[in-house]
Each structure stands twice: as structure tokens, then as C-alpha cells.
Amino acid sequence: MEQKIAFIGIIIESLNARAPVNSLLQEAAGKVLCQTGLPYDNNNKYIISVILDATDNEVKSLADKLGRISGVSVISTPPVNYVKIILDKYEYEPEEEMSMVLIGATPITDTVRIYKHDAPTNSNNYFWGSSVPANFYLETQVPQDAGHYEVRLHSAGSSSSATNPITTTPFVVLDHNTGDVKITLNKSNYDPGERMQITLKGAMPLSNSIYICRQRAPYSEKSIMWGCIVPLNNPIFTFAPKEEGRYEVRLHSVVRGIAEANLMYRVPFTV
């Protein structure tokens, strides 16, 4: 593919975003012709302009990675579409109809599939799949088995065994045989360190444990950022992590431990 002169404009509005932005720009140093930075608004914001000699795909890839960092806004030539999957809801009954809207996906050349949460991405593991239609709207049925699932979007140009999808969106198929265990948060987006309220339904006091981890983090004690035994009083109050990112609250049986197979419920949130 032909290399061209391209521009990326970056606005950083979070101190925590500066390190990952600098890391990505250092990785692309061989393509950068010129880079300038300007502090703005009493150093609360930082503006960076980057001129590159690169292919369209290289520019889009770098701009997309930068745009995924929390607290960063990006403008580029050629422009980048930010990819997102929007489901009609988070919780479903077994085999219930679900609909999804795809933003920034490429019709026909991208593939969307439903997987069990944290299942390997390959052609043997998905429950349903389709190429992205021209209208960006899809309908299907959720799996019949209760559990935690996610919709994953991949580029059809990459291997089906790729470990990193373009984007993922989680959802839950409810299991009413477990007493309809459920976690409800008072909101889905928090400021760093903000007080959060966690309400539990169907969880057994003193027999279940609740944890906060990064989304998709391994199921181990090292991944736990906060945790407690479910108390007799409900709701539970704690504080959101101080670092921006995507997290989730997980509920496990104390007796069975925190292995993925023993997960009773999880709900995502964003800082």
C-alpha cells in the first residue's frame, strides 16, 4: 500500500493517559516526520500534533489505538471510525431474541460472533456468527444455557484464531435456578475514586464473596483490586478504582473459590 503524508491530532485530558500515549508514539517513531506538543488550560490538557509518512492502514491503526485510551480524543487524516457494539440490553432470558447495532464496523468485511465470556476466539467456540450487514443492524437469539457471554467483532481479513477482537460487549443469560442471583450498581460510569453502591440479590451473606477486578482480568487473587465477604446488610458501599479503565464486579461462592467456573455473576462498569 502506498505511503502518504498524514496528520494525527491528539488531545489529552487525563494525566493517566500521557504514559500510554507516549508509549504508542515511541513505537511509531520510524513513521513520524514531525511531532509537537502544547500544554493548554493551565496544563490540565495537552495537545499533540503528529505528521507521519505512512500507509492509510498504519495511520488508522495508530489513531485507533490512541482513541481507545481513556481521556484521549483523536482527529486524523484519513479519518478513523471508532468501533462499538450496542446491545438492546445487558440481561436476557435463555434463547431470548436480542438485537445489536454496530458503529464503525465495515459491512461485509467484518465478522460478529457470540462467545462464552473468556472463551478462546476460534471457529469451534462461537454460538452464532454473521458478517456485518450494510444496515449495521443484526438480530439473533441468545444461547439457551445460562452464563456470561460477549459479542466479539473481528476483521474478516485477520485469522479467525486472533486473540484480540476489534471490540467486545458483554451480556448475561439469566439462570433462575440459582435463586436469580444479581448484582446491581447505582451507575455504570464513575469518576476515579468515586463512592459506589453495590446491591446484591440472591447472594448468601457470609457464604459469597464479591470482588472488583479489571474487565477480562484472570480469575486469581492477584487480580482482585477490592473484595469482601457479602455482609448481612445490603447494599454494600465502596469506592471506584482511582485509575481510569474498564472494570467489573464479580460474585463467587466462598466455598468454591474464585475460579472462572465458579463465577455466579458479574457486571461491568467504567471509570
BELRASUL-V139466 format. One line per field, one symbol per residue. phi: phi as a letter, one per 20 degrees, with the letter a starting at -180 (. if undefined). psi: psi as a letter, one per 40 degrees, with the letter a starting at -180 (. if undefined). burial: # if it has 16 or more other ideal C-beta (glycine too) atoms within 10 Angstrom, else .. A space follows every 10 residues. Layout:
# BELRASUL-V139466
phi=???
psi=???
burial=???
This chain:
# BELRASUL-V139466
phi=.fecfcccdc dddbffefff fffffffegf deebbccbfb llmfccdcdc dcdbfgffff fffffffeff ncdccbcffd eeebddefae dcfgmffccb dddnfdgmed cdbdcfgmfg ebfedeebba ffffemcccb dffeefqdcb eddcfffdff egedffbcce bcdfcffeml fbdcdfadcc fgmffcdddd cnfegmdddc cdcffmfgeb ffefeaaaff efebeddbcf geefqdcbec dcfffendfg fdfeabbebc d
psi=ihiihihhhh hhehdeeddd dddddddede ehdihiihii ffedihhhhh higiiddddd ddddddeehh ehihhihiih hhhihhidid hiiheihiii hhheihidei hhihiiheii hieeeidiii ihideehiia iiidhiahii hhhiheeiie eiegidiihi ihhiheeeef hihhieiehi iheihihhhh heihheeiih ihiiheiigi ddehdiiihh idihiihaii iehiahiihi hihddeafid eehdiihiih .
burial=.....#.#.# .#.#.###.# #..##..#.. ##........ .....#.#.# .#.#...### .######.#. ##.#.#...# ..#.#.#... .#.....#.# .#.###...# #######... #....##... .#.....#.. .##..#.### ####...... ....###### ####...... ###.#....# .....#.#.# ..#....### ###...#.#. ......#..# .....#...# #..#..#### ##.....#.. ..#######. #
